[in-house]
């Protein structure tokens, strides 16, 4: 019996070391506080700024994701650069705004796998939509990606 425990221990340690973690505890904080802090940059038609708030397909996905975590969304509406700075300082948890997989911010933030496509800027191809989280917050990123996969497919 002792030999089995010793043989299994490295495997357990290896698997445990592969689980996504959040160095800043973003996902745990959302679950504890019950608030998902989301930055939204207006990007019609996926993110619309209305008199009474934020609307569109991406805000709808985020509302569903927050609900799946037992949280409510706290919105911050601003331009992309300001929102990226807020992600870098862990002042928001997620950023939306029609970001695409070739976003220039990918060196500063973590981005999800593409979850949908939209016509690209010149109308001749497609751009792959992504969302952003603070760099290194891998548990939050994985959780968001699983939710997006369950709603819109891989």
Buried (B, 14 or more C-beta within 10 A) or exposed (E): EEEEEEEEEEEEEEEEEEEEBBEBBBBEBBBEEEBBBBBBBBBEEBBBBEEEEBBBBBBEBBBEBBEBBEBEBBBBBBEBEEBBBBBBEBEBBBBBBBBBBEBEBBEBBBBBBBBBEBEEEEEEEEBBBBBBBBBBBBBBBBBBBEBBEEBEEE
